[in-house]
Amino acid sequence: MKDPTQHYKAGLAFLSWLDGHQENNMLINRQDLCRSKAHYLSIIEQASISNVFSNPGIAFERILIWLETNY
């Protein structure tokens, strides 16, 4: 198990954005950039497996947008 991190909010904001609950995944002072692309890919995978998305269609569209922007 990993120790807690000060950047946990980045993952929460990312999931909230993916699920359509906010307009972007950015945090104050762009702390969202403190996490790696691999970390966000892991979040996508784990959230998909766990069925956490209440709006899977929106999440899928936003995942594609994020992938186009970041890869």
C-alpha positions in Angstrom: 0.0 0.0 0.0 1.2 3.5 -0.9 1.4 6.3 1.6 -1.2 9.1 1.3 -0.2 12.0 -1.0 -0.9 15.7 -1.0 -2.0 15.3 -4.6 -5.0 13.0 -4.0 -7.4 15.8 -5.1 -6.1 15.5 -8.7 -7.6 12.1 -9.0 -10.9 13.1 -7.5 -11.2 16.1 -9.8 -10.3 14.0 -12.8 -13.0 11.4 -11.9 -15.5 14.1 -11.3 -14.8 15.7 -14.7 -14.9 12.3 -16.5 -18.3 11.7 -15.0 -19.7 15.0 -16.1 -19.9 16.7 -12.7 -17.6 19.6 -13.5 -16.5 21.4 -16.6 -12.7 20.7 -16.4 -10.3 18.6 -14.4 -8.0 21.5 -13.4 -7.1 22.3 -9.8 -5.9 25.6 -8.3 -2.3 26.3 -9.3 -2.6 23.4 -11.8 -1.8 20.8 -9.1 -3.5 18.4 -11.5 -0.2 18.5 -13.4 1.6 16.9 -10.5 0.3 13.5 -11.5 1.7 11.5 -14.4 -0.3 10.4 -17.4 0.2 6.8 -16.3 -1.4 7.7 -13.0 -4.5 9.0 -14.8 -4.6 6.0 -17.1 -4.6 3.8 -14.0 -7.5 5.8 -12.5 -9.5 5.4 -15.8 -8.9 1.6 -15.7 -9.8 1.2 -12.0 -12.9 3.4 -12.3 -14.1 1.4 -15.4 -13.6 -1.9 -13.7 -15.4 -0.7 -10.5 -18.3 0.8 -12.5 -18.1 4.1 -10.6 -19.3 6.2 -13.5 -22.9 7.3 -13.2 -22.7 8.7 -16.8 -20.6 6.1 -18.7 -21.4 7.8 -22.1 -20.0 11.1 -20.9 -17.1 9.4 -19.3 -16.2 7.6 -22.5 -16.4 10.8 -24.5 -14.2 12.7 -22.0 -11.7 9.8 -21.9 -11.3 10.1 -25.7 -10.9 13.9 -25.4 -8.3 13.4 -22.7 -6.4 10.8 -24.7 -6.4 13.0 -27.8 -5.1 15.9 -25.8 -2.4 14.0 -23.9 -1.2 11.4 -26.4 
